Amino acid sequence: MAGQLNVEVVAVDSKVWSGAAEAVYARTTEGELGILPRHQPLLGELRIDSTVRVQPVGGGELAWKIEGGFLSVTTDGVTILAETAEAVAPASA
């Protein structure tokens, strides 16, 4: 759907969050990524001890401390496959 990303955050042992989002931010081994709707497909390795942030449709921000894994961006959406994903308070702007 235009203007939205279908996002799934999945840890090894459970689905952590799934829903529509306006943006996803993650740190990979190559650097910080900001994913917006219609982003080009990519696969990235998530950096150990980093934070993934999701801005759900409707406002607010969700964040998880990630201990490694992968980020996949396809035409269907964004999938975060993490070793572990622990909810944290998002950083203030």
Backbone torsions as a table, in degrees:
resi	resn	phi	psi	omega
1	MET	NA	134.0	-178.5
2	ALA	-63.3	136.5	177.5
3	GLY	86.0	-1.9	179.7
4	GLN	-137.7	153.3	173.5
5	LEU	-114.5	137.8	168.9
6	ASN	-86.6	118.7	-172.8
7	VAL	-120.9	137.6	171.6
8	GLU	-129.0	130.8	173.3
9	VAL	-112.9	117.8	-173.8
10	VAL	-127.2	128.6	172.7
11	ALA	-98.1	171.1	-177.7
12	VAL	-54.9	-38.8	-173.1
13	ASP	-103.4	-3.1	-177.5
14	SER	-168.5	159.9	170.1
15	LYS	-82.5	123.7	-174.1
16	VAL	-88.9	-46.0	-179.5
17	TRP	-158.4	146.6	176.6
18	SER	-147.2	135.9	178.4
19	GLY	169.6	-174.7	179.1
20	ALA	-89.5	138.3	-178.7
21	ALA	-138.1	158.3	176.4
22	GLU	-90.8	-27.0	-178.2
23	ALA	-161.6	154.7	174.8
24	VAL	-133.3	136.7	178.5
25	TYR	-125.6	131.7	-178.3
26	ALA	-149.3	152.1	175.9
27	ARG	-103.7	122.5	176.6
28	THR	-106.0	178.1	177.4
29	THR	-67.2	-15.1	178.9
30	GLU	-96.5	-9.3	-179.7
31	GLY	133.7	-176.3	-178.3
32	GLU	-76.7	135.0	177.9
33	LEU	-119.8	139.7	169.8
34	GLY	-116.7	119.1	-176.9
35	ILE	-106.8	122.0	176.6
36	LEU	-116.7	165.5	177.7
37	PRO	-52.6	144.2	179.4
38	ARG	70.9	20.0	176.5
39	HIS	-65.0	148.9	176.3
40	GLN	-64.7	143.6	177.3
41	PRO	-59.4	144.0	177.1
42	LEU	-161.6	164.6	174.4
43	LEU	-131.4	126.6	-179.7
44	GLY	-131.8	149.2	175.6
45	GLU	-89.4	122.7	-179.8
46	LEU	-72.4	139.6	-180.0
47	ARG	-74.2	139.1	176.8
48	ILE	-65.2	142.4	179.4
49	ASP	58.8	51.1	176.9
50	SER	-125.2	178.4	-179.1
51	THR	-121.7	135.4	172.1
52	VAL	-105.6	131.6	179.0
53	ARG	-119.0	140.2	178.1
54	VAL	-127.3	132.4	174.0
55	GLN	-103.9	98.6	-178.8
56	PRO	-65.4	154.5	174.1
57	VAL	-60.6	134.6	-179.3
58	GLY	100.8	-6.1	174.6
59	GLY	108.5	172.9	-179.0
60	GLY	85.0	-177.5	178.0
61	GLU	-152.0	139.3	175.9
62	LEU	-114.3	147.7	-179.5
63	ALA	-145.2	147.8	178.4
64	TRP	-136.7	138.7	170.9
65	LYS	-80.5	127.0	-174.6
66	ILE	-111.6	137.2	175.1
67	GLU	-112.5	63.1	177.6
68	GLY	83.8	164.6	-179.0
69	GLY	139.7	-153.7	-177.0
70	PHE	-137.7	153.4	174.3
71	LEU	-119.1	129.4	178.9
72	SER	-122.3	126.6	175.5
73	VAL	-114.8	122.0	177.9
74	THR	-130.0	179.1	176.5
75	THR	-66.9	-17.5	178.5
76	ASP	-85.8	-18.0	-179.9
77	GLY	145.3	-157.1	-176.5
78	VAL	-120.8	132.5	175.0
79	THR	-123.3	127.7	174.6
80	ILE	-104.5	115.9	177.9
81	LEU	-108.7	102.7	-172.5
82	ALA	-111.5	148.5	171.6
83	GLU	-61.2	-50.2	173.3
84	THR	-139.5	152.4	177.9
85	ALA	-143.3	108.4	-177.6
86	GLU	-110.9	124.1	-179.4
87	ALA	-62.1	136.4	177.4
88	VAL	-136.1	162.3	175.2
89	ALA	-73.1	131.9	179.6
90	PRO	-64.7	148.7	178.4
91	ALA	-66.8	143.9	176.8
92	SER	-73.6	145.0	-179.8
93	ALA	-76.8	NA	NA
